[in-house]
Amino acid sequence: MFTCASRPSDWVTRWAEALPAGGQVLDLACGAGRHLRWLAARGHRVTGVDRDLSGLADLDLPVELLQADLEAGPWPLADRQFDAVVVTNYLWRPRWAELADTVAPGGLLIYETFGEDQASIGKPSRPDFLLRHGELLELCRGWRVLGYEDGFLQAPDRFVQRIAAVRPGGTGQRHGLPVLTSTQG
């Protein structure tokens, strides 16, 4: 079903397992929709936002698509919140507060993009598009961090920083957290 280029990120698939069945998910800067397609195929109600939706012309899944320039235009999601927000390979710091507000209280943020060491091996190389070490942890201060990584991934070679974090607040459990096991007594 998925080619190598369209296969969803392992980070996204790992943490998306915690989403409630039929949950509302935002795929921000969705591009050709590799995560949007994967999430919608699993029964989630997905909204995709991108400046260019031409990569989704073949889409035959029930999703909401919003065409918007996230860097120059108005914020297209004012007053909307989602059970989860997925962002990969995208960073625009001036929109961080608005992005964070789209995660409903008790909702999940799944974020993965290039780290600052990426500049040493290729593109992107502009600091505007690269996370500083620990930056996602700082941005999610006060959130419940379920997972965080900052390092090098192979095939394709890249430096990434990624986080899965739950926004404070909310009533009840919006998603199923992974079950932790211990071998110590």
Contact map, one row per residue, 1 for C-alpha under 8 A:
11100000000000000000000000000000000000000000000000000000000000000000000000000000000000000000000000000000000000000000000000000000000000000000000000000000000000000000000000000000000000000
11111110000000000000000000000000000000000000000000000000000000000000000000000000000000000000000000000000000000000000000000000000000000000000000000000000000000000000000000000000000000000
11111110000000000000000000000000000000000000000000000000000000000000000000000000000000000000000000000000000000000000000000000000000000000000000000000000000000000000000000000000000000000
01111110000000000000000000000000000000000000000000000000000000000000000000000000000000000000000000000000000000000000000000000000000000000000000000000000000000000000000000000000000000000
01111110000000000000000000000000000000000000000000000000000000000000000000000000000000000000000000000000000000000000000000000000000000000000000000000000000000000000000000000000000000000
01111111000000000000000000000000110000000000000000000000000000000000000000000000000000000000000000000000000000000000000000000000000000000000000000000000000000000000000000000000000000000
01111111100000000000000000000000010000000000000000000000000000000000000000000000000000000000000000000000000000000000000000000000000000000000000000000000000000000000000000000000000000000
00000111110110000000000000000000011001000000000000000000000000000000000000000000000000000000000000000000000000000000000000000000000000000000000000000000000000000000000000000000000000000
00000011111110000000000000000000001000000000000000000000000000000000000000000000000000000000000000000000000000000000000000000000000000000000000000000000000000000000000000000000000000000
00000001111111000000000000000000000000000000000000000000000000000000000000000000000000000000000000000000000000000000000000000000000000000000000000000000000000000000000000000000000000000
00000000111111100000000000000000000000000000000000000000000000000000000000000000000000000000000000000000000001010000000000000000000000000000000000000000000000000100000000000000000000000
00000001111111110000000000000000001000000000000000000000000000000000000000000000000001000000000000000000000001100000000000000000000000000000000000000000000000000000000000000000000000000
00000001111111111000000000000000000000000000000000000000000000000000000000000000000000000000000000000000000000000000000000000000000000000000000000000000000000000000000000000000000000000
00000000011111111000000000000000000000000000000000000000000000000000000000000000000000000000000000000000000000000000000000000000000000000000000000000000000000000000000000000000000000000
00000000001111111110000000000000000000000000000000000000000000000000000000000000000000000000000000000000000001000000000000000000000000000000000000000000000000000001000000000000000000000
00000000000111111110000000000000000000000000000000000000000000000000000000000000000000000000000000000000000001000000000000000000000000000000000000000000000000000000000000000000000000000
00000000000011111110000000000000000000000000000000000000000000000000000000000000000000000000000000000000000000000000000000000000000000000000000000000000000000000000000000000001000000000
00000000000000111111000000000000000000000000000000000000000000000000000000000000000000000000000000000000000000000000000000000000000000000000000000000000000000000000000000000011110000000
00000000000000111111101000000000000000000000000000000000000000000000000000000000001100000000000000000000000100000000000000000000000000000000000000000000000000000000000000000111000000000
00000000000000000111111000000000000000000000000000000000000000000000000000000000000000000000000000000000000000000000000000000000000000000000000000000000000000000000000000000111000000000
00000000000000000011111000000000000000000011000000000000000000000000000000000000000000000000000000000000000000000000000000000000000000000000000000000000000000000000000000000000000000000
00000000000000000001111100000000000000000011100000000000000000000000000000000000000000000000000000000000000000000000000000000000000000000000000000000000000000000000000000000000000000000
00000000000000000011111110000000000000000001100000000000000000000000000000000000011100000000000000000000000000000000000000000000000000000000000000000000000000000000000000000000000000000
00000000000000000000011111000000000000000001111000000000000000000000000000000000011100000000000000000000000000000000000000000000000000000000000000000000000000000000000000000000000000000
00000000000000000000001111100000000000100001111000000000000000000000000000000000011111000000000000000000000000000000000000000000000000000000000000000000000000000000000000000000000000000
00000000000000000000000111110000000000000000011110000000000000000000000000000000010111000000000000000000000000000000000000000000000000000000000000000000000000000000000000000000000000000
00000000000000000000000011111100001100000000011110000000000000000000000000000000000011100000000000000000000000000000000000000000000000000000000000000000000000000000000000000000000000000
00000000000000000000000001111100000000000000000111000000000000000000000000000000000011100000000000000000000000000000000000000000000000000000000000000000000000000000000000000000000000000
00000000000000000000000000111110000000000000000111100000000000000000010000000000000000110100000000000000000000000000000000000000000000000000000000000000000000000000000000000000000000000
00000000000000000000000000111111111100000000000111000000000000000000000000000000000000100000000000000000000000000000000000000000000000000000000000000000000000000000000000000000000000000
00000000000000000000000000001111110000000000000001011011000000000000000000000000000000000000000000000000000000000000000000000000000000000000000000000000000000000000000000000000000000000
00000000000000000000000000000111110000000000000000001111000000000000000000000000000000000000000000000000000000000000000000000000000000000000000000000000000000000000000000000000000000000
00000100000000000000000000000111111110000000000100000011000000000000000000000000000000000000000000000000000000000000000000000000000000000000000000000000000000000000000000000000000000000
00000111000000000000000000000111111111000000000000000000000000000000000000000000000000000000000000000000000000000000000000000000000000000000000000000000000000000000000000000000000000000
00000001100100000000000000100100111111100000000000000000000000000000000000000000000001000000000000000000000000000000000000000000000000000000000000000000000000000000000000000000000000000
00000000000000000000000000100100111111110000011100000000000000000000000000000000000000000000000000000000000000000000000000000000000000000000000000000000000000000000000000000000000000000
00000000000000000000000000000000111111111000000000000000001010000000000000000000000000000000000000000000000000000000000000000000000000000000000000000000000000000000000000000000000000000
00000001000000000000000000000000011111111100000000000000000000000000000000000000000000000000000000000000000000000000000000000000000000000000000000000000000000000000000000000000000000000
00000000000000000000000010000000001111111111010000000000000000000000000000000000000000000000000000000000000000000000000000000000000000000000000000000000000000000000000000000000000000000
00000000000000000000000000000000000111111111110000000000000011100000000000000000000000000000000000000000000000000000000000000000000000000000000000000000000000000000000000000000000000000
00000000000000000000000000000000000011111111000000000000000010000000000000000000000000000000000000000000000000000000000000000000000000000000000000000000000000000000000000000000000000000
00000000000000000000000000000000000001111111000000000000000000000000000000000000000000000000000000000000000000000000000000000000000000000000000000000000000000000000000000000000000000000
00000000000000000000110000000000000000111111100000000000000000000000000000000000000000000000000000000000000000000000000000000000000000000000000000000000000000000000000000000000000000000
00000000000000000000111110000000000000111111110000000000000000000000000000000000000000000000000000000000000000000000000000000000000000000000000000000000000000000000000000000000000000000
00000000000000000000011110000000000000010011111000000000000001100000000000000000000000000000000000000000000000000000000000000000000000000000000000000000000000000000000000000000000000000
00000000000000000000000111100000000100110001111100000000000000110000000000000000000000000000000000000000000000000000000000000000000000000000000000000000000000000000000000000000000000000
00000000000000000000000111100000000100000000111110000000000000111100000000000000000000000000000000000000000000000000000000000000000000000000000000000000000000000000000000000000000000000
00000000000000000000000001111100100100000000011111000000000000111100000000000000000000000000000000000000000000000000000000000000000000000000000000000000000000000000000000000000000000000
00000000000000000000000001111100000000000000001111100000000000001111000000000000000000000000000000000000000000000000000000000000000000000000000000000000000000000000000000000000000000000
00000000000000000000000000011110000000000000000111111000000000000111110000000000000000000000000000000000000000000000000000000000000000000000000000000000000000000000000000000000000000000
00000000000000000000000000001000000000000000000011111000000000000011110000000000000000000000000000000000000000000000000000000000000000000000000000000000000000000000000000000000000000000
00000000000000000000000000000010000000000000000001111110000000000011000000000000000000000000000000000000000000000000000000000000000000000000000000000000000000000000000000000000000000000
00000000000000000000000000000011000000000000000001111111100000001010000000000000000000000000000000000000000000000000000000000000000000000000000000000000000000000000000000000000000000000
00000000000000000000000000000001000000000000000000011111100000000000000000000000000000000000000000000000000000000000000000000000000000000000000000000000000000000000000000000000000000000
00000000000000000000000000000011100000000000000000011111110000000000000000000000000000000000000000000000000000000000000000000000000000000000000000000000000000000000000000000000000000000
00000000000000000000000000000011100000000000000000001111111000000000000000000000000000000000000000000000000000000000000000000000000000000000000000000000000000000000000000000000000000000
00000000000000000000000000000000000000000000000000001111111000000000000000000000000000000000000000000000000000000000000000000000000000000000000000000000000000000000000000000000000000000
00000000000000000000000000000000000000000000000000000011111100000000000000000000000000000000000000000000000000000000000000000000000000000000000000000000000000000000000000000000000000000
00000000000000000000000000000000000010000000000000000001111110000000000000000000000000000000000000000000000000000000000000000000000000000000000000000000000000000000000000000000000000000
00000000000000000000000000000000000000000000000000000000011111000000000000000000000000000000000000000000000000000000000000000000000000000000000000000000000000000000000000000000000000000
00000000000000000000000000000000000010011000000000000000001111100000000000000000000000000000000000000000000000000000000000000000000000000000000000000000000000000000000000000000000000000
00000000000000000000000000000000000000010000100000000000000111110000000000000000000000000000000000000000000000000000000000000000000000000000000000000000000000000000000000000000000000000
00000000000000000000000000000000000000010000111100000000000011111000000000000000000000000000000000000000000000000000000000000000000000000000000000000000000000000000000000000000000000000
00000000000000000000000000000000000000000000011100000000000001111100000000000000000000000000000000000000000000000000000000000000000000000000000000000000000000000000000000000000000000000
00000000000000000000000000000000000000000000001110001000000000111110000000000000000000000000000000000000000000000000000000000000000000000000000000000000000000000000000000000000000000000
00000000000000000000000000000000000000000000001111000000000000011111000000010000000000000000000000000000000000000000000000000000000000000000000000000000000000000000000000000000000000000
00000000000000000000000000000000000000000000000011111000000000001111100000000000000000000000000000000000000000000000000000000000000000000000000000000000000000000000000000000000000000000
00000000000000000000000000000000000000000000000011110000000000000111110011110000000000000000000000000000000000000000000000000000000000000000000000000000000000000000000000000000000000000
00000000000000000000000000000000000000000000000001100000000000000011111111000000000000000000000000000000000000000000000000000000000000000000000000000000000000000000000000000000000000000
00000000000000000000000000001000000000000000000001100000000000000001111111110000000000000000001000000000000000000000000000000000000000000000000000000000000000000000000000000000000000000
00000000000000000000000000000000000000000000000000000000000000000000111110000000000000000001001000000000000000000000000000000000000000000000000000000000000000000000000000000000000000000
00000000000000000000000000000000000000000000000000000000000000000000111111000000000000000000000000000000000000000000000000000000000000000000000000000000000000000000000000000000000000000
00000000000000000000000000000000000000000000000000000000000000000001111111100000000000000000000000000000000000000000000000000000000000000000000000000000000000000000000000000000000000000
00000000000000000000000000000000000000000000000000000000000000000001110111110000000000000000000000000000000000000000000000000000000000000000000000000000000000000000000000000000000000000
00000000000000000000000000000000000000000000000000000000000000000001010011111100000000000000000001000000000000000000000000000000000000000000000000000000000000000000000000000000000000000
00000000000000000000000000000000000000000000000000000000000000000101010001111100000000000000000000000000000000000000000000000000000000000000000000000000000000000000000000000000000000000
00000000000000000000000000000000000000000000000000000000000000000000000000111111000000000000000000000100000000000000000000000000000000000000000000000000000000000000000000000000000000000
00000000000000000000000000000000000000000000000000000000000000000000000000111111000000000000000000000000000000000000000000000000000000000000000000000000000000000000000000000000000000000
00000000000000000000000000000000000000000000000000000000000000000000000000001111100000000000000000000100000000000000000000000000000000000000000000000000000000000000000000000000000000000
00000000000000000000000000000000000000000000000000000000000000000000000000001111110000000000000000000100000000000000000000000000000000000000000000000000000000000000000000000000000000000
00000000000000000000000000000000000000000000000000000000000000000000000000000011111000000000000000001111000000000000000000000000000000000000000000000000000000000000000000000000000000000
00000000000000000000001111000000000000000000000000000000000000000000000000000001111110000000000000000111001000000000000000000000000000000000000000000000000000000000000000000000000000000
00000000000000000010001110000000000000000000000000000000000000000000000000000000111110000000000000000011011100000000000000000000000000000000000000000000000000000000000000000110000000000
00000000000000000010001111000000000000000000000000000000000000000000000000000000011111000000000000000011001111000000000000000000000000000000000000000000000000000000000000000000000000000
00000000000000000000000011110000000000000000000000000000000000000000000000000000011111100000000000000110000111100000000000000000000000000000000000000000000000000000000000000000000000000
00000000000100000000000011110000001000000000000000000000000000000000000000000000000111110000000000000000000011100000000000000000000000000000000000000000000000000000000000000000000000000
00000000000000000000000000111100000000000000000000000000000000000000000000000000000011111100000000000000000001111000000000000000000000000000000000000000000000000000000000000000000000000
00000000000000000000000000001000000000000000000000000000000000000000000000000000000001111100000000000000000000111000000000000000000000000000000000000000000000000000000000000000000000000
00000000000000000000000000000000000000000000000000000000000000000000000000000000000000111110000000000000000000011100000000000000000000000000000000000000000000000000000000000000000000000
00000000000000000000000000001000000000000000000000000000000000000000000000000000000000111111000000000000000000011100000000000000100000000000000000000000000000000000000000000000000000000
00000000000000000000000000000000000000000000000000000000000000000000000000000000000000001111100000000000000000001000000000000001111000000000000000000000000000000000000000000000000000000
00000000000000000000000000000000000000000000000000000000000000000000001000000000000000000111111100000000000000000000000000000001100000000000000000000000000000000000000000000000000000000
00000000000000000000000000000000000000000000000000000000000000000000000000000000000000000011111100000000000000000000000000000001000000000000000000000000000000000000000000000000000000000
00000000000000000000000000000000000000000000000000000000000000000000000000000000000000000001111110000000000000000000000000000000000000000000000000000000000000000000000000000000000000000
00000000000000000000000000000000000000000000000000000000000000000000011000000000000000000001111111100000000000000000000000000000000000000000000000000000000000000000000000000000000000000
00000000000000000000000000000000000000000000000000000000000000000000000000000000000000000001111111110000000000000000000000000000000000000000000000000000000000000000000000000000000000000
00000000000000000000000000000000000000000000000000000000000000000000000000000000000000000000011111111000000000000000000000000000000000000000000000000000000000000000000000000000000000000
00000000000000000000000000000000000000000000000000000000000000000000000000100000000000000000001111111100000000000000000000000000000000000000000000000000000000000000000000000000000000000
00000000000000000000000000000000000000000000000000000000000000000000000000000000000000000000001111111110000000000000000000000000000000000000000000000000000000000000000000000000000000000
00000000000000000000000000000000000000000000000000000000000000000000000000000000000000000000000111111110000000000000000000000000000000000000000000000000000000000000000000000000000000000
00000000000000000000000000000000000000000000000000000000000000000000000000000000100000000000000011111111000000000000000000000000000000000000000000000000000000000000000000000000000000000
00000000000000000000000000000000000000000000000000000000000000000000000000001011110010000000000001111111000000000000000000000000000000000000000000000000000000000000000000000000000000000
00000000000000000000000000000000000000000000000000000000000000000000000000000000111110000000000000111111111110000000000000000000000000000000000000000000000000000000001000000000000000000
00000000000000000000000000000000000000000000000000000000000000000000000000000000111100000000000000001111111100000000000000000000000000000000000000000000000000000000001001000000000000000
00000000000000000000000000000000000000000000000000000000000000000000000000000000000000000000000000000011111000000000000000000000000000000000000000000000000000000000011111000000000000000
00000000000000000000000000000000000000000000000000000000000000000000000000000000001000000000000000000011111100000000000000000000000000000000000000000000000000000000011111101100000000000
00000000000000000000000000000000000000000000000000000000000000000000000000000000011100000000000000000011111110000000000000000000000000000000000000000000000000000000011000000110000000000
00000000000000000010000000000000000000000000000000000000000000000000000000000000001110000000000000000011011111000000000000000000000000000000000000000000000000000001111000000010000000000
00000000000000000000000000000000000000000000000000000000000000000000000000000000000111000000000000000010001111100000000000000000000000000000000000000000000000000011111000000000000000000
00000000001100110000000000000000000000000000000000000000000000000000000000000000000111100000000000000000000111110000000000000000000000000000000000000000000000000111100000000000000000000
00000000000100000000000000000000000000000000000000000000000000000000000000000000000011110000000000000000000011111000000000000000000000000000000000000000000000000111000000000000000000000
00000000001000000000000000000000000000000000000000000000000000000000000000000000000000111100000000000000000001111100000000000000000000000000000000000000000000011110000000000000000000000
00000000000000000000000000000000000000000000000000000000000000000000000000000000000000111110000000000000000000111110000000000000011000000000000000000000000000011100000000000000000000000
00000000000000000000000000000000000000000000000000000000000000000000000000000000000000001100000000000000000000011111010000010000111000000000000000000000000001111000000000000000000000000
00000000000000000000000000000000000000000000000000000000000000000000000000000000000000000000000000000000000000001111110000000000011110000000000000000110000000111000000000000000000000000
00000000000000000000000000000000000000000000000000000000000000000000000000000000000000000000000000000000000000000111111000001010011110000000000000000000000000100000000000000000000000000
00000000000000000000000000000000000000000000000000000000000000000000000000000000000000000000000000000000000000000011111110000000000000000000000000000000000000100000000000000000000000000
00000000000000000000000000000000000000000000000000000000000000000000000000000000000000000000000000000000000000000111111111111000010000000000000000000000000001110000000000000000000000000
00000000000000000000000000000000000000000000000000000000000000000000000000000000000000000000000000000000000000000001111111111100000000000000000000000000000000000000000000000000000000000
00000000000000000000000000000000000000000000000000000000000000000000000000000000000000000000000000000000000000000000111111001000000000000000000000000000000000000000000000000000000000000
00000000000000000000000000000000000000000000000000000000000000000000000000000000000000000000000000000000000000000000111111100000000000000000000000000000000001000000000000000000000000000
00000000000000000000000000000000000000000000000000000000000000000000000000000000000000000000000000000000000000000000011111111000000000000000000000000000000000000000000000000000000000000
00000000000000000000000000000000000000000000000000000000000000000000000000000000000000000000000000000000000000000000011011111100000000000000000000000000000000000000000000000000000000000
00000000000000000000000000000000000000000000000000000000000000000000000000000000000000000000000000000000000000000100011001111100110000000000000000000000000000000000000000000000000000000
00000000000000000000000000000000000000000000000000000000000000000000000000000000000000000000000000000000000000000001011101111110110000000000000000000000000000000000000000000000000000000
00000000000000000000000000000000000000000000000000000000000000000000000000000000000000000000000000000000000000000000001000111111110000000000000000000000000000000000000000000000000000000
00000000000000000000000000000000000000000000000000000000000000000000000000000000000000000000000000000000000000000001000000001111111000000000000000000000000000000000000000000000000000000
00000000000000000000000000000000000000000000000000000000000000000000000000000000000000000011100000000000000000000000000000000111110000000000000000000000000000000000000000000000000000000
00000000000000000000000000000000000000000000000000000000000000000000000000000000000000000111000000000000000000000100000000011111111000000000000000000000000000000000000000000000000000000
00000000000000000000000000000000000000000000000000000000000000000000000000000000000000000010000000000000000000001111010000011111111100000000000000000000000000000000000000000000000000000
00000000000000000000000000000000000000000000000000000000000000000000000000000000000000000010000000000000000000001111000000000010111111110000000000000000000000001000000000000000000000000
00000000000000000000000000000000000000000000000000000000000000000000000000000000000000000000000000000000000000000011000000000000011111100000000000000000000000000000000000000000000000000
00000000000000000000000000000000000000000000000000000000000000000000000000000000000000000000000000000000000000000011000000000000001111100000000000000100000000001000000000000000000000000
00000000000000000000000000000000000000000000000000000000000000000000000000000000000000000000000000000000000000000000000000000000001111111100000000000100000000000000000000000000000000000
00000000000000000000000000000000000000000000000000000000000000000000000000000000000000000000000000000000000000000000000000000000001111111110000000000000000000000000000000000000000000000
00000000000000000000000000000000000000000000000000000000000000000000000000000000000000000000000000000000000000000000000000000000001001111111000000000000000000001110000000000000000000000
00000000000000000000000000000000000000000000000000000000000000000000000000000000000000000000000000000000000000000000000000000000000001111111100000010000000000000010000000000000000000000
00000000000000000000000000000000000000000000000000000000000000000000000000000000000000000000000000000000000000000000000000000000000001111111100000000000000000000000000000000000000000000
00000000000000000000000000000000000000000000000000000000000000000000000000000000000000000000000000000000000000000000000000000000000000111111100000000000000000000000000000000000000000000
00000000000000000000000000000000000000000000000000000000000000000000000000000000000000000000000000000000000000000000000000000000000000011111111010000000000000000000100000000000000000000
00000000000000000000000000000000000000000000000000000000000000000000000000000000000000000000000000000000000000000000000000000000000000001111111000000000000000000000000000000000000000000
00000000000000000000000000000000000000000000000000000000000000000000000000000000000000000000000000000000000000000000000000000000000000000001111100000000000000000000000100000000000000000
00000000000000000000000000000000000000000000000000000000000000000000000000000000000000000000000000000000000000000000000000000000000000000001111110000000000000000000111100000000000000000
00000000000000000000000000000000000000000000000000000000000000000000000000000000000000000000000000000000000000000000000000000000000000000000011111000000000000000000111100000000000000000
00000000000000000000000000000000000000000000000000000000000000000000000000000000000000000000000000000000000000000000000000000000000000000001001111110000000000000011110000000000000000000
00000000000000000000000000000000000000000000000000000000000000000000000000000000000000000000000000000000000000000000000000000000000000000000000111110000000000000011110000000000000000000
00000000000000000000000000000000000000000000000000000000000000000000000000000000000000000000000000000000000000000000000000000000000000000000000011111000000000000011100000000000000000000
00000000000000000000000000000000000000000000000000000000000000000000000000000000000000000000000000000000000000000000000000000000000000001000000011111100000000001111000000000000000000000
00000000000000000000000000000000000000000000000000000000000000000000000000000000000000000000000000000000000000000000000000000000000000000000000000111110000000011110000000000000000000000
00000000000000000000000000000000000000000000000000000000000000000000000000000000000000000000000000000000000000000010000000000000000011000000000000011111000000111100000000000000000000000
00000000000000000000000000000000000000000000000000000000000000000000000000000000000000000000000000000000000000000010000000000000000000000000000000001111100000111000000000000000000000000
00000000000000000000000000000000000000000000000000000000000000000000000000000000000000000000000000000000000000000000000000000000000000000000000000000111110011110000000000000000000000000
00000000000000000000000000000000000000000000000000000000000000000000000000000000000000000000000000000000000000000000000000000000000000000000000000000011111111110000000000000000000000000
00000000000000000000000000000000000000000000000000000000000000000000000000000000000000000000000000000000000000000000000000000000000000000000000000000001111111000000000000000000000000000
00000000000000000000000000000000000000000000000000000000000000000000000000000000000000000000000000000000000000000000000000000000000000000000000000000000111111000000000000000000000000000
00000000000000000000000000000000000000000000000000000000000000000000000000000000000000000000000000000000000000000000000000000000000000000000000000000000111111000000000000000000000000000
00000000000000000000000000000000000000000000000000000000000000000000000000000000000000000000000000000000000000000000000000000000000000000000000000000001111111100000000000000000000000000
00000000000000000000000000000000000000000000000000000000000000000000000000000000000000000000000000000000000000000100010010000000000000000000000000000001111111110000000000000000000000000
00000000000000000000000000000000000000000000000000000000000000000000000000000000000000000000000000000000000000000111110000000000000000000000000000000111100011111000000000000000000000000
00000000000000000000000000000000000000000000000000000000000000000000000000000000000000000000000000000000000000011110010000000000000000000000000000001111100001111100000000000000000000000
00000000000000000000000000000000000000000000000000000000000000000000000000000000000000000000000000000000000000011110000000000000001010010000000000011110000000111110000000000000000000000
00000000001000000000000000000000000000000000000000000000000000000000000000000000000000000000000000000000000001111000000000000000000000010000000000011100000000011111000000000000000000000
00000000000000000000000000000000000000000000000000000000000000000000000000000000000000000000000000000000000011110000000000000000000000011000000011111000000000001111100000000000000000000
00000000000000100000000000000000000000000000000000000000000000000000000000000000000000000000000000000000000111100000000000000000000000000000000011110000000000000111110000000000000000000
00000000000000000000000000000000000000000000000000000000000000000000000000000000000000000000000000000000000111000000000000000000000000000001001111100000000000000011111000000000000000000
00000000000000000000000000000000000000000000000000000000000000000000000000000000000000000000000000000000111110000000000000000000000000000000001111000000000000000001111100000000000000000
00000000000000000000000000000000000000000000000000000000000000000000000000000000000000000000000000000011111110000000000000000000000000000000001100000000000000000000111110000000000000000
00000000000000000000000000000000000000000000000000000000000000000000000000000000000000000000000000000000110000000000000000000000000000000000011100000000000000000000011111000000000000000
00000000000000000000000000000000000000000000000000000000000000000000000000000000000000000000000000000000110000000000000000000000000000000000000000000000000000000000001111100000000000000
00000000000000000000000000000000000000000000000000000000000000000000000000000000000000000000000000000001110000000000000000000000000000000000000000000000000000000000000111111100000000000
00000000000000000000000000000000000000000000000000000000000000000000000000000000000000000000000000000000010000000000000000000000000000000000000000000000000000000000000011111100000000000
00000000000000000000000000000000000000000000000000000000000000000000000000000000000000000000000000000000000000000000000000000000000000000000000000000000000000000000000001111100000000000
00000000000000000000000000000000000000000000000000000000000000000000000000000000000000000000000000000000010000000000000000000000000000000000000000000000000000000000000001111111000000000
00000000000000000011000000000000000000000000000000000000000000000000000000000000001000000000000000000000011000000000000000000000000000000000000000000000000000000000000001111111000000000
00000000000000000111000000000000000000000000000000000000000000000000000000000000001000000000000000000000001100000000000000000000000000000000000000000000000000000000000000001111100000000
00000000000000001111000000000000000000000000000000000000000000000000000000000000000000000000000000000000000000000000000000000000000000000000000000000000000000000000000000001111110000000
00000000000000000100000000000000000000000000000000000000000000000000000000000000000000000000000000000000000000000000000000000000000000000000000000000000000000000000000000000011111000000
00000000000000000100000000000000000000000000000000000000000000000000000000000000000000000000000000000000000000000000000000000000000000000000000000000000000000000000000000000001111100000
00000000000000000000000000000000000000000000000000000000000000000000000000000000000000000000000000000000000000000000000000000000000000000000000000000000000000000000000000000000111110000
00000000000000000000000000000000000000000000000000000000000000000000000000000000000000000000000000000000000000000000000000000000000000000000000000000000000000000000000000000000011111000
00000000000000000000000000000000000000000000000000000000000000000000000000000000000000000000000000000000000000000000000000000000000000000000000000000000000000000000000000000000001111100
00000000000000000000000000000000000000000000000000000000000000000000000000000000000000000000000000000000000000000000000000000000000000000000000000000000000000000000000000000000000111111
00000000000000000000000000000000000000000000000000000000000000000000000000000000000000000000000000000000000000000000000000000000000000000000000000000000000000000000000000000000000011111
00000000000000000000000000000000000000000000000000000000000000000000000000000000000000000000000000000000000000000000000000000000000000000000000000000000000000000000000000000000000001111
00000000000000000000000000000000000000000000000000000000000000000000000000000000000000000000000000000000000000000000000000000000000000000000000000000000000000000000000000000000000001111
